[in-house]
Amino acid sequence: MRRSIVAGLLLGVRAAAAAEAVTIELTLRDGLIAPATAEVPAGAKVRILLRNAGRGPCEFESTDLHVEKVLAPGASSFVVVHKARAGSHRFFDEFNPGRGEFVLVVK
């Protein structure tokens, strides 16, 4: 009985550690996104903090991960990618296409 309680507690600690999100902070400014890349482990929950430092609104978007967030000038928010799958995932500002991008590299 005592061993099963200890084993259960250890599993709970591992599950809690796995559930913690990797946090990335990005600044969007008139179509430019900084930093341009970040690397995270596969399967991680990724929390991306966004701050629009530009003069106009922006739309942070990734078509392959089905993520999008619109921010007014000066606004801050976040998006979450649950269980990031391996590969390179491109994000961009749809309101300012072709100006810059952010690549989330998942290994």
VOBARO-203950 format. One record per residue: residue in three letters; x, z, y of N, C-alpha, C, O in turn; residue number from 1. Coordinates in steps of 0.2 Angstrom, whole numbers. Last residue first. Layout:
VOBARO-203950
+-----+-------+-------+-------+-------+-------+-------+-------+-------+-------+-------+-------+-------+-----+
! res !    nX !    nZ !    nY !   caX !   caZ !   caY !    cX !    cZ !    cY !    oX !    oZ !    oY !   n !
+-----+-------+-------+-------+-------+-------+-------+-------+-------+-------+-------+-------+-------+-----+
! ALA !     X !     Z !     Y !     X !     Z !     Y !     X !     Z !     Y !     X !     Z !     Y ! NUM !
...
+-----+-------+-------+-------+-------+-------+-------+-------+-------+-------+-------+-------+-------+-----+
end
This chain:
VOBARO-203950
+-----+-------+-------+-------+-------+-------+-------+-------+-------+-------+-------+-------+-------+-----+
! res !    nX !    nZ !    nY !   caX !   caZ !   caY !    cX !    cZ !    cY !    oX !    oZ !    oY !   n !
+-----+-------+-------+-------+-------+-------+-------+-------+-------+-------+-------+-------+-------+-----+
! LYS !    59 !  -159 !   101 !    63 !  -160 !    95 !    62 !  -154 !    90 !    65 !  -154 !    85 ! 107 !
! VAL !    53 !  -167 !   114 !    51 !  -162 !   109 !    55 !  -164 !   103 !    54 !  -169 !   100 ! 106 !
! VAL !    54 !  -169 !   131 !    57 !  -171 !   125 !    56 !  -166 !   120 !    58 !  -160 !   121 ! 105 !
! LEU !    44 !  -175 !   144 !    45 !  -169 !   139 !    48 !  -172 !   133 !    44 !  -175 !   129 ! 104 !
! VAL !    48 !  -183 !   159 !    48 !  -184 !   151 !    49 !  -177 !   148 !    54 !  -174 !   149 ! 103 !
! PHE !    41 !  -188 !   173 !    43 !  -182 !   170 !    43 !  -184 !   162 !    38 !  -186 !   160 ! 102 !
! GLU !    44 !  -200 !   186 !    40 !  -198 !   180 !    44 !  -192 !   178 !    50 !  -190 !   180 ! 101 !
! GLY !    40 !  -211 !   201 !    44 !  -206 !   197 !    40 !  -204 !   191 !    34 !  -205 !   190 ! 100 !
! ARG !    33 !  -222 !   206 !    38 !  -218 !   210 !    43 !  -214 !   206 !    48 !  -213 !   208 !  99 !
! GLY !    23 !  -228 !   198 !    30 !  -231 !   199 !    35 !  -227 !   203 !    40 !  -230 !   204 !  98 !
! PRO !     9 !  -222 !   208 !    12 !  -225 !   202 !    19 !  -228 !   203 !    20 !  -231 !   209 !  97 !
! ASN !     2 !  -210 !   214 !     8 !  -213 !   216 !    12 !  -217 !   211 !    17 !  -215 !   209 !  96 !
! PHE !    -8 !  -205 !   206 !   -10 !  -207 !   213 !    -4 !  -211 !   217 !    -5 !  -214 !   222 !  95 !
! GLU !    -2 !  -202 !   194 !    -7 !  -208 !   194 !    -8 !  -210 !   201 !   -10 !  -216 !   202 !  94 !
! ASP !    13 !  -197 !   191 !     8 !  -196 !   196 !     4 !  -202 !   197 !     6 !  -207 !   199 !  93 !
! PHE !    17 !  -194 !   173 !    17 !  -197 !   180 !    12 !  -195 !   184 !     7 !  -192 !   183 !  92 !
! PHE !    25 !  -191 !   158 !    20 !  -189 !   163 !    22 !  -193 !   169 !    27 !  -194 !   171 !  91 !
! ARG !    29 !  -195 !   141 !    30 !  -197 !   148 !    24 !  -194 !   152 !    18 !  -195 !   150 !  90 !
! HIS !    37 !  -188 !   128 !    31 !  -189 !   131 !    31 !  -189 !   139 !    34 !  -185 !   142 !  89 !
! SER !    46 !  -191 !   114 !    47 !  -191 !   121 !    40 !  -192 !   124 !    37 !  -198 !   122 !  88 !
! GLY !    45 !  -180 !    99 !    45 !  -187 !   102 !    46 !  -186 !   110 !    47 !  -180 !   112 !  87 !
! ALA !    34 !  -169 !    90 !    41 !  -172 !    91 !    40 !  -179 !    94 !    36 !  -183 !    93 !  86 !
! ARG !    21 !  -161 !    98 !    24 !  -165 !    92 !    30 !  -168 !    94 !    31 !  -170 !   100 !  85 !
! ALA !    16 !  -145 !   103 !    19 !  -151 !   105 !    22 !  -155 !    99 !    26 !  -151 !    95 !  84 !
! LYS !     5 !  -135 !   103 !     8 !  -138 !    97 !    11 !  -145 !    98 !     9 !  -150 !    95 !  83 !
! HIS !    -3 !  -139 !   118 !    -3 !  -135 !   112 !     0 !  -138 !   106 !    -1 !  -144 !   105 !  82 !
! VAL !     1 !  -139 !   134 !     1 !  -143 !   128 !     2 !  -139 !   122 !     7 !  -135 !   121 !  81 !
! VAL !    -7 !  -135 !   149 !    -4 !  -132 !   142 !    -5 !  -138 !   137 !   -10 !  -141 !   136 !  80 !
! VAL !    -4 !  -134 !   166 !    -7 !  -137 !   161 !    -4 !  -134 !   154 !     2 !  -132 !   155 !  79 !
! PHE !    -8 !  -126 !   182 !    -4 !  -127 !   176 !    -8 !  -131 !   171 !   -14 !  -132 !   172 !  78 !
! SER !    -5 !  -126 !   200 !    -9 !  -125 !   194 !    -5 !  -126 !   188 !     1 !  -125 !   189 !  77 !
! SER !    -6 !  -126 !   218 !    -2 !  -125 !   212 !    -7 !  -124 !   206 !   -13 !  -122 !   207 !  76 !
! ALA !    -6 !  -136 !   233 !    -9 !  -132 !   228 !    -4 !  -131 !   222 !     1 !  -135 !   221 !  75 !
! GLY !    -1 !  -144 !   243 !     1 !  -137 !   244 !    -2 !  -133 !   238 !    -1 !  -127 !   237 !  74 !
! PRO !   -14 !  -156 !   242 !    -7 !  -154 !   245 !    -6 !  -147 !   245 !   -11 !  -143 !   248 !  73 !
! ALA !   -22 !  -154 !   226 !   -22 !  -155 !   233 !   -15 !  -153 !   236 !   -11 !  -150 !   232 !  72 !
! LEU !   -21 !  -161 !   210 !   -19 !  -155 !   214 !   -19 !  -158 !   221 !   -17 !  -163 !   223 !  71 !
! VAL !   -27 !  -164 !   194 !   -27 !  -166 !   201 !   -25 !  -160 !   205 !   -28 !  -155 !   204 !  70 !
! LYS !   -21 !  -167 !   178 !   -23 !  -162 !   183 !   -22 !  -165 !   190 !   -17 !  -167 !   191 !  69 !
! GLU !   -21 !  -171 !   160 !   -21 !  -173 !   167 !   -24 !  -167 !   172 !   -28 !  -163 !   170 !  68 !
! VAL !   -17 !  -176 !   144 !   -17 !  -171 !   149 !   -17 !  -174 !   156 !   -14 !  -179 !   158 !  67 !
! HIS !   -15 !  -184 !   132 !   -22 !  -183 !   135 !   -22 !  -177 !   140 !   -26 !  -172 !   139 !  66 !
! LEU !    -3 !  -188 !   128 !    -5 !  -181 !   126 !   -12 !  -179 !   129 !   -14 !  -173 !   128 !  65 !
! ASP !    -3 !  -201 !   132 !    -2 !  -200 !   125 !    -4 !  -193 !   123 !    -6 !  -191 !   117 !  64 !
! THR !    -4 !  -200 !   146 !    -9 !  -203 !   142 !    -9 !  -202 !   135 !   -14 !  -201 !   131 !  63 !
! SER !    -2 !  -187 !   157 !     1 !  -190 !   151 !    -5 !  -193 !   147 !    -9 !  -190 !   145 !  62 !
! GLU !    -2 !  -183 !   175 !    -5 !  -186 !   169 !     0 !  -188 !   164 !     5 !  -191 !   165 !  61 !
! PHE !    -6 !  -177 !   190 !    -1 !  -176 !   185 !    -4 !  -178 !   178 !    -9 !  -175 !   176 !  60 !
! GLU !   -10 !  -183 !   205 !   -13 !  -182 !   198 !    -8 !  -183 !   193 !    -5 !  -188 !   191 !  59 !
! CYS !   -10 !  -177 !   222 !    -7 !  -180 !   216 !   -11 !  -179 !   210 !   -15 !  -174 !   209 !  58 !
! PRO !   -13 !  -179 !   239 !   -15 !  -176 !   233 !   -11 !  -180 !   227 !    -8 !  -185 !   229 !  57 !
! GLY !     1 !  -178 !   251 !    -6 !  -180 !   249 !    -7 !  -177 !   242 !    -3 !  -174 !   239 !  56 !
! ARG !    13 !  -173 !   254 !     8 !  -173 !   260 !     1 !  -175 !   257 !    -3 !  -174 !   261 !  55 !
! GLY !    19 !  -161 !   241 !    19 !  -167 !   245 !    14 !  -167 !   250 !    10 !  -162 !   251 !  54 !
! ALA !    21 !  -151 !   232 !    24 !  -150 !   238 !    23 !  -156 !   243 !    27 !  -157 !   248 !  53 !
! ASN !    12 !  -145 !   220 !    12 !  -151 !   224 !    14 !  -149 !   231 !    11 !  -146 !   235 !  52 !
! ARG !    17 !  -138 !   205 !    16 !  -137 !   212 !    17 !  -143 !   216 !    22 !  -147 !   216 !  51 !
! LEU !    14 !  -132 !   189 !    14 !  -138 !   194 !    13 !  -135 !   201 !     9 !  -131 !   202 !  50 !
! LEU !    20 !  -127 !   173 !    17 !  -125 !   180 !    19 !  -130 !   185 !    24 !  -133 !   185 !  49 !
! ILE !    15 !  -129 !   157 !    19 !  -133 !   163 !    16 !  -131 !   169 !    10 !  -132 !   171 !  48 !
! ARG !    18 !  -123 !   142 !    14 !  -121 !   148 !    18 !  -124 !   154 !    24 !  -122 !   155 !  47 !
! VAL !    17 !  -127 !   126 !    21 !  -128 !   132 !    16 !  -127 !   138 !    11 !  -130 !   138 !  46 !
! LYS !    20 !  -121 !   110 !    15 !  -121 !   115 !    19 !  -122 !   122 !    23 !  -117 !   123 !  45 !
! ALA !    30 !  -130 !    98 !    29 !  -125 !   103 !    23 !  -126 !   107 !    21 !  -132 !   108 !  44 !
! GLY !    32 !  -141 !    89 !    27 !  -136 !    87 !    26 !  -130 !    92 !    21 !  -126 !    92 !  43 !
! ALA !    49 !  -143 !    93 !    43 !  -146 !    90 !    38 !  -140 !    88 !    40 !  -135 !    86 !  42 !
! PRO !    56 !  -135 !   108 !    56 !  -136 !   101 !    49 !  -139 !    99 !    44 !  -138 !   102 !  41 !
! VAL !    60 !  -146 !   123 !    56 !  -140 !   120 !    56 !  -141 !   112 !    57 !  -147 !   110 !  40 !
! GLU !    67 !  -151 !   138 !    67 !  -151 !   131 !    64 !  -145 !   128 !    66 !  -139 !   130 !  39 !
! ALA !    63 !  -161 !   152 !    64 !  -155 !   149 !    64 !  -155 !   142 !    60 !  -160 !   139 !  38 !
! THR !    66 !  -171 !   167 !    66 !  -170 !   160 !    66 !  -163 !   158 !    69 !  -159 !   162 !  37 !
! ALA !    66 !  -170 !   181 !    64 !  -176 !   178 !    63 !  -176 !   170 !    59 !  -180 !   167 !  36 !
! PRO !    60 !  -155 !   189 !    65 !  -160 !   186 !    62 !  -165 !   183 !    56 !  -166 !   182 !  35 !
! ALA !    51 !  -166 !   199 !    57 !  -163 !   198 !    56 !  -157 !   194 !    52 !  -153 !   196 !  34 !
! ILE !    44 !  -182 !   204 !    43 !  -176 !   200 !    50 !  -173 !   198 !    54 !  -176 !   195 !  33 !
! LEU !    36 !  -191 !   216 !    42 !  -189 !   213 !    41 !  -182 !   210 !    37 !  -178 !   212 !  32 !
! GLY !    24 !  -193 !   223 !    25 !  -197 !   217 !    32 !  -195 !   214 !    33 !  -198 !   208 !  31 !
! ASP !    25 !  -182 !   233 !    23 !  -189 !   235 !    26 !  -194 !   229 !    29 !  -199 !   231 !  30 !
! ARG !    31 !  -171 !   223 !    31 !  -173 !   230 !    31 !  -180 !   231 !    35 !  -184 !   230 !  29 !
! LEU !    30 !  -158 !   212 !    28 !  -165 !   213 !    28 !  -166 !   221 !    25 !  -162 !   224 !  28 !
! THR !    39 !  -148 !   202 !    37 !  -149 !   209 !    36 !  -156 !   209 !    40 !  -161 !   208 !  27 !
! LEU !    37 !  -137 !   187 !    38 !  -144 !   190 !    36 !  -144 !   198 !    31 !  -140 !   199 !  26 !
! GLU !    43 !  -126 !   175 !    41 !  -127 !   182 !    42 !  -134 !   185 !    48 !  -136 !   185 !  25 !
! ILE !    38 !  -122 !   159 !    42 !  -127 !   163 !    39 !  -127 !   170 !    33 !  -127 !   170 !  24 !
! THR !    38 !  -110 !   145 !    36 !  -112 !   152 !    41 !  -117 !   156 !    47 !  -115 !   156 !  23 !
! VAL !    32 !  -109 !   129 !    38 !  -111 !   133 !    35 !  -113 !   140 !    31 !  -117 !   140 !  22 !
! ALA !    22 !   -95 !   124 !    23 !  -102 !   127 !    29 !  -103 !   130 !    32 !   -98 !   133 !  21 !
! GLU !    20 !   -87 !   109 !    22 !   -87 !   116 !    24 !   -94 !   118 !    26 !   -98 !   114 !  20 !
! ALA !    17 !   -88 !    95 !    12 !   -90 !   100 !    14 !   -90 !   107 !    10 !   -93 !   112 !  19 !
! ALA !    28 !   -83 !    89 !    27 !   -91 !    89 !    22 !   -93 !    94 !    22 !   -99 !    96 !  18 !
! ALA !    26 !   -70 !    92 !    32 !   -73 !    94 !    31 !   -81 !    94 !    33 !   -84 !    99 !  17 !
! ALA !    15 !   -68 !    84 !    15 !   -66 !    91 !    21 !   -70 !    95 !    20 !   -73 !   100 !  16 !
! ALA !    20 !   -70 !    71 !    14 !   -74 !    74 !    14 !   -74 !    82 !    13 !   -79 !    85 !  15 !
! ARG !    29 !   -60 !    70 !    31 !   -67 !    70 !    26 !   -71 !    73 !    28 !   -76 !    76 !  14 !
! VAL !    20 !   -49 !    71 !    26 !   -50 !    76 !    28 !   -57 !    76 !    29 !   -60 !    81 !  13 !
! GLY !    13 !   -51 !    59 !    10 !   -51 !    66 !    15 !   -52 !    71 !    13 !   -55 !    76 !  12 !
! LEU !    22 !   -49 !    49 !    19 !   -56 !    50 !    16 !   -56 !    57 !    16 !   -62 !    60 !  11 !
! LEU !    25 !   -36 !    51 !    30 !   -41 !    52 !    27 !   -48 !    53 !    30 !   -51 !    57 !  10 !
! LEU !    12 !   -30 !    47 !    15 !   -29 !    54 !    20 !   -34 !    55 !    21 !   -37 !    61 !   9 !
! GLY !    12 !   -34 !    33 !     7 !   -36 !    38 !     9 !   -36 !    45 !     8 !   -40 !    50 !   8 !
! ALA !    23 !   -27 !    28 !    23 !   -34 !    28 !    18 !   -37 !    33 !    19 !   -42 !    36 !   7 !
! VAL !    18 !   -14 !    30 !    24 !   -16 !    34 !    24 !   -24 !    34 !    26 !   -26 !    39 !   6 !
! ILE !     7 !   -15 !    22 !     6 !   -13 !    29 !    12 !   -15 !    33 !    11 !   -19 !    38 !   5 !
! SER !    13 !   -17 !    10 !     8 !   -22 !    12 !     7 !   -21 !    20 !     6 !   -26 !    23 !   4 !
! ARG !    20 !    -5 !     8 !    23 !   -11 !     9 !    19 !   -17 !    12 !    21 !   -21 !    16 !   3 !
! ARG !     9 !     4 !     6 !    14 !     5 !    12 !    18 !    -2 !    13 !    18 !    -4 !    19 !   2 !
! MET !     4 !     0 !    -6 !     0 !     0 !     0 !     4 !     0 !     6 !     3 !    -4 !    11 !   1 !
+-----+-------+-------+-------+-------+-------+-------+-------+-------+-------+-------+-------+-------+-----+
end
